[in-house]
Amino acid sequence: MFSIKQVMRLKPFMALRFASSQSSPKTGIVMLNMGGPQSSENVHDYLLGIMTDKDMIQFPFFQNKLGPWIAKRRTPEVKQKYDEIGGGSPIFKWTEKQGQLLCKQLDEQCPESAPHKNYTAFRYVTPFTDEAFNEVLKDGVKRIVVFSQYPQYSCATSGSSFNAIYRHFRKIGFPKDIKLSVIDRWSTNPLLAKTFADLIRKELKQLPEDKQKEAIILFSAHSIPLKTVNRGDSYPSEVGATVQMVMQELNYCNPYQLVWQSKVGPLPWLGPFTDDALKGYVKQGKKTFLLVPIAFVNEHIETLHEMDIEYCKDLAGEIGVKHIRRVPTPNDHPLFIDALTGIVKDHLKNGGGVSHKFLNRCPHCTNVNCYNSKKWYADICNRT
């Protein structure tokens, strides 16, 4: 049973969900993301899903045995981190709220495709991909827009979610009377850049006035293995494109650098790493920093623990950083909700479908599942 306080906290989200579900939805907006455990008890299963997903992580051998072993070994450490940020990830709360606000605006601006309803489809925790699409089909929607919540595309994140959708419908078949279309990336959306620029300006003003101009803006994104980069994954270039658009919006007001975080395992990953960059700049005499989670659209473990606790608190104290702040993720920022709305609105008005970029595989791709998945999307999304 929920406590009175829990019910009161849920009421705004329940009201929005009820409003979007009063009549049968015509258009379903399925919002893809990795997800995060809502309680520390779910951490092991979450890690197990990641470590055994060959689209996310490729071990050189024995993944079916090595993956579960690593998940079990890392569970206590990761569980403690979730306990330190309140016991679970808020990513479901934010994804739901973003989707509900998005659909509310779509109902107003796109009456021809209304009513719209949002569905959250997580990769490694409930609501899983199959759960989300089972609900979509149960609701009897006429059109499905699969909307990746990773602005910058990577085969390991967005690609894994899209492949999971393909595997689900490979088993049950895709209904002939439903139109499916895909929004796979939106790294250069102008309102996304304006959202981050606004958040950065506000955070810069929280620094001492004489330190604001000298603050180094570190745009931090989740790293990926170098072998993934060398295979042709477009993620690094798309993250870089977002950074450039944000800095252009800020009129290049401060020095800045793109850095990478969340490395896992012994293999070489894309750098420079965020913690190493902080150490390197301190050696150069720099002492004022602003961290920007440029590839994350809502708060979760990488922002609330890795950036806030491990970098801004523990590491900053260790290396003598005097001033450091972390920019919030977009969450429910009005400009960001407008960005989401505009992306889907334009997609609907332009007929949807699927982009040529999405259907084009990396030049050194050897993933048969990826080949079959993209072929399936080409067939389903382009049919009349």
C-alpha positions in Angstrom: 0.0 0.0 0.0 1.1 3.6 -0.7 1.5 6.0 2.2 -0.4 9.3 2.1 2.8 11.2 1.3 3.5 8.8 -1.6 0.0 9.2 -3.0 0.3 13.0 -2.8 3.6 12.9 -4.7 2.0 10.7 -7.4 -1.2 12.7 -7.8 0.2 15.1 -10.5 1.4 12.2 -12.6 -1.7 10.2 -12.1 -3.8 13.2 -13.1 -1.8 13.6 -16.3 -2.0 9.9 -17.1 -5.8 9.8 -16.5 -6.3 12.9 -18.7 -4.4 11.3 -21.6 -6.2 7.9 -21.2 -9.9 9.0 -20.9 -10.5 8.3 -24.6 -8.9 5.6 -26.8 -5.6 7.0 -28.0 -5.1 7.3 -31.8 -1.4 7.8 -31.7 1.1 6.1 -29.3 4.4 7.8 -28.5 6.8 5.1 -27.3 9.7 6.6 -25.4 12.8 4.5 -25.4 15.5 4.6 -22.7 17.8 2.3 -20.8 15.9 2.7 -17.5 17.1 2.3 -14.0 16.1 0.3 -10.9 13.4 2.0 -9.0 14.7 0.4 -5.8 18.0 -1.1 -4.8 16.5 -4.6 -4.7 16.2 -4.4 -8.5 19.9 -3.6 -9.1 21.1 -7.1 -9.7 18.5 -7.8 -12.4 19.3 -4.5 -14.0 23.0 -5.2 -14.2 22.4 -8.7 -15.4 20.3 -7.3 -18.3 23.1 -5.0 -19.3 26.0 -7.5 -18.9 24.2 -10.2 -21.0 23.0 -7.8 -23.8 25.4 -8.3 -26.7 24.2 -5.1 -28.3 25.3 -3.2 -25.3 28.5 -5.0 -24.3 30.5 -7.5 -26.3 32.8 -9.7 -24.2 35.6 -11.5 -26.2 34.3 -14.9 -24.8 31.8 -16.7 -22.6 29.4 -13.7 -22.3 26.6 -16.0 -21.0 28.8 -17.0 -18.1 31.0 -13.9 -17.6 28.1 -11.4 -17.8 26.2 -13.0 -14.9 29.4 -13.2 -12.8 30.2 -9.6 -13.3 26.6 -8.5 -12.5 26.7 -10.5 -9.3 30.1 -9.1 -8.3 29.1 -5.5 -9.0 25.7 -5.6 -7.4 26.8 -4.7 -3.8 28.8 -1.6 -4.9 26.1 -0.4 -7.3 23.4 -1.0 -4.8 25.2 1.2 -2.3 25.4 4.0 -4.8 21.6 3.8 -5.4 21.1 3.9 -1.6 23.2 7.1 -1.5 20.9 8.8 -4.0 17.7 7.8 -2.3 17.3 4.1 -3.0 16.5 4.1 -6.7 16.6 5.8 -10.0 14.2 8.7 -10.8 14.4 8.0 -14.5 10.9 6.5 -14.7 9.3 9.4 -13.0 11.0 11.9 -15.3 10.3 9.9 -18.5 6.7 9.6 -17.6 6.3 13.2 -16.8 8.1 14.3 -20.0 5.8 12.0 -22.1 2.7 13.2 -20.4 3.6 16.9 -20.9 4.6 16.1 -24.5 1.2 14.4 -25.3 -0.7 17.2 -23.7 0.9 19.7 -26.0 0.5 17.3 -29.0 -3.2 17.0 -28.3 -3.4 20.8 -28.6 -1.1 21.3 -31.6 -1.9 18.2 -33.6 -5.6 17.5 -33.3 -5.6 15.4 -36.4 -3.5 12.7 -34.7 -5.0 13.1 -31.3 -5.6 11.7 -28.7 -1.9 11.0 -28.1 -0.7 8.7 -25.3 2.9 8.2 -24.0 4.4 4.8 -23.3 7.7 4.2 -21.5 9.8 1.3 -22.9 12.9 0.6 -20.9 15.6 -1.8 -21.9 16.7 -3.4 -18.6 13.9 -2.7 -16.1 10.1 -2.6 -16.1 8.3 -1.4 -18.1 10.3 -3.5 -20.5 9.9 -3.2 -24.3 7.5 -6.0 -24.6 5.4 -4.7 -21.7 5.1 -1.3 -23.3 4.1 -2.6 -26.8 1.6 -5.0 -25.3 0.0 -2.0 -23.7 0.1 -0.1 -27.0 -1.6 -2.9 -28.9 -4.2 -3.4 -26.1 -5.1 0.3 -26.4 -5.8 -0.1 -30.1 -3.7 2.8 -31.4 -3.7 3.5 -35.1 -0.2 4.9 -35.3 3.0 4.3 -33.3 5.9 6.7 -33.1 9.0 5.1 -31.6 10.8 8.0 -30.0 14.4 7.4 -28.7 15.2 9.4 -25.6 18.9 9.3 -26.4 19.4 12.5 -28.4 22.6 11.1 -29.8 22.4 7.6 -31.4 24.7 4.8 -30.4 24.3 1.1 -31.4 24.9 0.2 -27.7 22.0 2.3 -26.4 19.4 3.4 -29.0 20.4 0.4 -31.2 19.8 -2.1 -28.5 16.3 -0.7 -27.8 15.4 -0.8 -31.4 16.7 -4.3 -31.8 14.6 -5.4 -28.8 11.5 -4.0 -30.5 12.3 -6.0 -33.7 12.8 -9.2 -31.7 9.4 -8.7 -29.9 7.5 -8.3 -33.2 9.5 -11.1 -34.9 7.8 -13.4 -32.4 4.2 -12.1 -32.5 4.0 -10.3 -35.9 3.3 -6.7 -36.5 -0.3 -5.7 -37.1 -1.1 -4.7 -40.7 -3.5 -2.0 -39.7 -1.0 0.1 -37.6 1.5 2.6 -39.0 4.9 2.5 -37.3 7.5 5.2 -37.6 10.9 6.0 -35.9 12.6 9.1 -34.4 16.1 7.7 -33.9 18.2 10.8 -33.1 17.9 14.5 -32.5 21.3 15.7 -31.4 21.1 19.0 -33.4 17.7 20.1 -32.4 17.8 23.9 -31.8 15.5 23.8 -28.7 17.7 21.1 -27.2 20.6 23.4 -27.5 18.6 26.3 -26.1 17.6 24.2 -23.1 21.1 23.3 -22.2 22.3 26.9 -22.8 19.6 28.2 -20.5 20.6 25.7 -17.8 24.2 26.6 -18.2 23.6 30.4 -17.9 21.7 29.9 -14.7 24.4 27.7 -13.2 27.2 30.1 -14.2 25.4 32.8 -12.2 25.7 30.7 -9.1 29.4 30.9 -9.2 31.2 33.9 -7.6 31.0 36.8 -10.1 34.8 37.1 -10.5 35.0 33.4 -11.4 32.1 33.1 -13.9 34.2 34.0 -17.0 37.1 31.7 -16.1 34.9 28.6 -15.5 35.7 25.7 -17.8 32.6 24.1 -19.1 33.1 20.3 -19.2 30.5 18.6 -21.3 30.4 15.1 -20.0 28.8 12.2 -21.8 28.8 8.4 -21.3 31.9 6.9 -23.0 31.9 3.9 -25.3 34.7 1.4 -26.1 37.1 2.4 -28.8 36.4 -0.7 -30.8 32.8 0.6 -31.0 34.1 4.0 -32.2 36.3 2.3 -34.8 33.4 0.2 -36.0 31.8 3.4 -37.1 29.4 4.3 -34.3 28.1 7.9 -34.9 27.7 8.6 -31.2 30.9 10.7 -30.6 30.3 12.9 -33.6 26.7 13.5 -32.6 27.6 14.4 -29.0 30.2 16.8 -30.4 27.5 18.4 -32.7 25.3 19.0 -29.6 28.2 20.6 -27.8 28.9 22.9 -30.7 25.3 24.0 -31.0 25.1 24.8 -27.2 28.3 26.8 -27.3 27.1 28.7 -30.4 23.9 29.5 -28.4 26.1 30.7 -25.6 28.2 32.8 -28.0 31.3 30.8 -26.9 31.2 32.6 -23.5 33.6 30.3 -21.7 36.4 27.8 -22.4 34.9 24.3 -22.9 35.9 20.7 -23.4 34.0 17.5 -24.3 34.9 14.7 -21.8 33.6 11.2 -21.2 32.5 9.2 -18.1 31.3 5.8 -16.9 34.0 3.6 -18.3 33.4 -0.1 -17.5 36.0 -2.9 -17.7 39.7 -3.1 -18.8 39.4 -2.5 -22.5 40.3 1.0 -24.0 37.4 3.5 -24.0 36.9 6.9 -25.6 38.5 9.7 -23.6 39.6 12.0 -22.1 37.7 10.9 -19.0 35.9 13.4 -16.9 37.8 12.7 -13.7 41.2 12.7 -15.5 40.3 16.0 -17.2 39.6 17.6 -13.9 42.9 16.4 -12.5 44.7 17.7 -15.6 43.2 21.1 -15.5 43.9 21.5 -11.8 47.6 20.8 -12.6 47.4 23.7 -15.1 46.1 25.9 -12.3 42.4 25.9 -13.2 40.1 25.7 -10.2 36.6 26.6 -11.5 34.4 24.1 -13.4 30.9 23.6 -14.6 29.9 20.0 -15.5 27.2 19.5 -18.1 25.5 16.1 -18.6 25.2 16.7 -22.4 23.9 13.2 -23.4 21.4 12.8 -20.6 17.9 14.2 -20.6 16.8 13.2 -17.1 18.5 12.6 -13.8 19.8 9.1 -12.9 22.8 7.3 -11.4 25.4 8.9 -13.7 24.3 12.4 -12.8 23.2 12.1 -9.2 26.0 9.9 -8.0 28.9 9.8 -10.5 28.8 13.5 -11.3 27.4 15.0 -8.1 29.1 12.8 -5.5 32.1 11.2 -7.1 33.3 14.2 -9.1 31.8 17.4 -7.6 32.2 16.3 -4.0 34.8 13.6 -3.5 37.2 14.3 -6.3 36.9 18.0 -6.1 37.8 17.9 -2.4 40.7 15.6 -3.1 42.4 17.7 -5.8 41.6 21.1 -4.4 38.9 22.4 -6.8 37.5 25.6 -5.3 34.4 26.1 -7.4 32.5 23.3 -9.2 28.8 23.0 -10.1 26.8 20.5 -12.1 24.1 21.7 -14.5 20.8 19.8 -14.1 19.5 17.6 -16.9 16.6 19.0 -18.9 13.9 17.0 -17.0 10.7 19.1 -17.4 12.3 22.4 -18.5 9.6 24.2 -20.6 12.0 24.6 -23.5 12.8 20.9 -23.5 9.2 19.9 -23.5 8.7 22.3 -26.5 11.7 20.5 -28.1 10.1 17.1 -27.7 6.8 18.4 -28.9 8.3 20.0 -32.0 10.3 16.9 -32.9 7.2 14.7 -32.8 5.0 17.3 -34.4 7.3 17.7 -37.4 7.7 14.0 -37.7 3.9 13.4 -37.8 3.3 16.2 -40.3 6.1 15.0 -42.6 4.6 11.5 -42.7 6.9 9.8 -40.3 8.7 6.8 -41.7 12.3 6.0 -40.9 15.6 7.9 -41.7 18.2 6.8 -44.2 20.8 7.3 -41.5 19.0 4.8 -39.2 18.8 2.2 -41.9 22.5 2.5 -42.8 24.7 0.2 -40.7 28.2 1.0 -39.4 30.8 0.3 -42.1 32.4 -2.5 -39.9 29.2 -3.9 -38.5 29.1 -7.7 -38.1 26.0 -7.9 -35.9 23.5 -10.1 -37.8 20.7 -9.0 -35.4 21.4 -5.4 -36.4 21.2 -6.4 -40.1 17.8 -8.2 -39.7 16.5 -5.4 -37.4 17.1 -2.6 -39.9 15.7 -4.7 -42.7 12.5 -5.2 -40.7 12.2 -1.5 -40.0 12.7 -0.6 -43.6 9.8 -3.0 -44.5 7.4 -2.0 -41.8 8.0 1.7 -41.7 7.9 2.2 -45.5 4.8 0.2 -46.2 1.6 2.0 -47.1 
